[in-house]
Amino acid sequence: MKKNVSAIDVAKLFLCWANNDGDLITNLKIQKLLYYAQAWHLVYFRKPLFIENVEAWDFGPVIHEAYNHFKKFGSRSIRYKETGEEKSGFNKNQLMFLKDLYDVFIKYAAHELVNMTHNEEPWRKAYKSTDKIISHDSMKSFYSNVLES
């Protein structure tokens, strides 16, 4: 696999697919999609997809850099103008993985994704901690157990 990409690269890819499907994505929702992409990438490939930390915020997992990139949209849907370069930073395996993950999680509303993450151990554990970082180990361990059950 190629080197890690940024969370913003992944977000732009998801937004491109959402545009093509006629879906609307808010910053709240993109944060949860990024979180699940990172978590499941750790399970399947045993390494992070992107380099940024995932933090446990009040409304679930957040990648601070991606949040800041899209915060100008507030709670409105993110308006994203495609460049045609969204897929260029990813290899074939990453694109297949991300498309499958996107297809599973896009159907959930943002509030459903918030509730899902709030009921899962990685967010709950990190939210109680002082640094609020959701560790790769906690994501990999928890979702590996989900996969096995």
C-alpha positions as CSV (number, residue, x, y, z in Angstrom):
1,M,0.0,0.0,0.0
2,K,1.0,3.6,-0.5
3,K,2.0,5.9,2.2
4,N,-0.7,7.3,4.5
5,V,-2.9,10.0,3.1
6,S,-4.5,12.9,5.0
7,A,-7.9,12.9,6.6
8,I,-8.8,15.8,4.3
9,D,-7.9,13.7,1.3
10,V,-10.3,11.0,2.5
11,A,-13.0,13.6,3.2
12,K,-12.7,15.0,-0.3
13,L,-13.0,11.6,-1.8
14,F,-16.2,11.0,0.3
15,L,-17.6,14.4,-0.7
16,C,-16.9,13.6,-4.4
17,W,-18.9,10.4,-4.1
18,A,-21.7,12.1,-2.2
19,N,-21.9,14.8,-4.9
20,N,-22.2,12.0,-7.6
21,D,-24.9,10.3,-5.5
22,G,-26.8,13.4,-4.7
23,D,-26.1,13.0,-1.0
24,L,-25.5,15.9,1.4
25,I,-22.8,15.6,4.1
26,T,-22.2,18.0,7.0
27,N,-19.0,18.4,8.9
28,L,-20.5,16.4,11.8
29,K,-21.2,13.4,9.4
30,I,-17.8,13.6,7.6
31,Q,-16.0,13.3,10.9
32,K,-17.8,10.1,11.7
33,L,-17.2,8.7,8.2
34,L,-13.5,9.5,8.7
35,Y,-13.4,7.9,12.1
36,Y,-14.9,4.6,10.8
37,A,-12.6,4.7,7.8
38,Q,-9.6,4.9,10.1
39,A,-10.9,2.3,12.6
40,W,-11.8,-0.3,9.9
41,H,-8.6,0.4,8.0
42,L,-6.7,-0.5,11.2
43,V,-8.6,-3.7,11.4
44,Y,-8.2,-4.9,7.8
45,F,-4.7,-3.5,7.0
46,R,-3.2,-3.3,10.5
47,K,-2.0,0.3,9.9
48,P,-3.6,3.8,9.9
49,L,-5.2,5.1,6.8
50,F,-4.4,8.7,7.6
51,I,-1.8,10.4,9.8
52,E,-4.0,12.7,12.0
53,N,-5.2,11.8,15.4
54,V,-8.8,11.1,16.1
55,E,-10.1,13.0,19.2
56,A,-13.2,12.3,21.4
57,W,-15.3,15.4,21.3
58,D,-18.8,15.9,22.7
59,F,-20.5,14.8,19.5
60,G,-18.2,11.9,18.8
61,P,-14.9,11.3,17.1
62,V,-13.3,14.3,15.3
63,I,-10.2,14.8,13.3
64,H,-9.3,18.3,14.3
65,E,-7.5,19.2,11.0
66,A,-10.5,18.1,8.9
67,Y,-12.9,19.8,11.2
68,N,-11.1,23.1,10.8
69,H,-11.0,22.7,7.1
70,F,-14.8,22.4,6.8
71,K,-15.9,24.4,9.8
72,K,-16.9,27.4,7.6
73,F,-20.0,25.4,6.6
74,G,-21.2,25.3,10.2
75,S,-24.0,22.7,10.5
76,R,-24.9,23.1,6.8
77,S,-24.0,20.6,4.1
78,I,-20.5,20.9,2.8
79,R,-20.4,22.4,-0.7
80,Y,-17.5,20.7,-2.4
81,K,-16.3,21.5,-5.9
82,E,-14.6,18.4,-7.4
83,T,-11.2,18.8,-8.9
84,G,-11.0,15.4,-10.7
85,E,-7.9,14.6,-8.6
86,E,-9.7,13.1,-5.6
87,K,-8.7,9.5,-6.3
88,S,-5.1,10.3,-7.3
89,G,-3.5,9.9,-3.8
90,F,-5.0,6.4,-3.2
91,N,-4.0,3.0,-4.5
92,K,-6.5,0.5,-5.8
93,N,-6.9,-1.4,-2.5
94,Q,-7.5,1.8,-0.6
95,L,-10.1,3.0,-3.1
96,M,-12.0,-0.3,-3.0
97,F,-11.9,-0.3,0.8
98,L,-13.1,3.3,1.1
99,K,-15.9,2.8,-1.4
100,D,-17.1,-0.2,0.4
101,L,-17.0,1.6,3.8
102,Y,-18.6,4.7,2.3
103,D,-21.5,2.6,0.9
104,V,-22.1,1.0,4.3
105,F,-22.0,4.2,6.4
106,I,-23.4,6.9,4.1
107,K,-26.9,5.6,4.7
108,Y,-26.8,6.7,8.4
109,A,-27.8,10.2,9.4
110,A,-25.2,12.2,11.3
111,H,-27.1,11.9,14.6
112,E,-27.2,8.1,14.1
113,L,-23.5,8.0,13.7
114,V,-23.0,10.1,16.8
115,N,-25.1,7.7,18.8
116,M,-23.3,4.7,17.4
117,T,-19.9,6.1,18.3
118,H,-21.1,7.2,21.8
119,N,-22.1,3.6,22.4
120,E,-18.7,2.2,21.4
121,E,-15.8,1.7,23.7
122,P,-13.0,3.7,21.8
123,W,-14.9,7.0,22.0
124,R,-16.2,6.4,25.6
125,K,-12.8,5.5,26.9
126,A,-11.0,8.5,25.2
127,Y,-13.7,10.9,26.2
128,K,-13.0,10.2,29.8
129,S,-9.2,10.6,29.4
130,T,-7.2,13.8,29.7
131,D,-5.8,13.9,26.2
132,K,-9.1,12.8,24.5
133,I,-7.1,10.9,21.8
134,I,-8.8,7.7,20.5
135,S,-5.8,5.4,20.2
136,H,-5.2,3.2,17.2
137,D,-4.9,0.2,19.6
138,S,-8.4,0.9,21.0
139,M,-10.0,1.2,17.6
140,K,-8.2,-1.9,16.2
141,S,-9.0,-4.0,19.3
142,F,-12.7,-3.0,19.5
143,Y,-13.6,-3.3,15.9
144,S,-11.6,-6.5,15.5
145,N,-13.9,-8.0,18.2
146,V,-17.0,-6.6,16.4
147,L,-15.8,-8.3,13.2
148,E,-15.4,-11.6,15.0
149,S,-18.8,-11.5,16.7
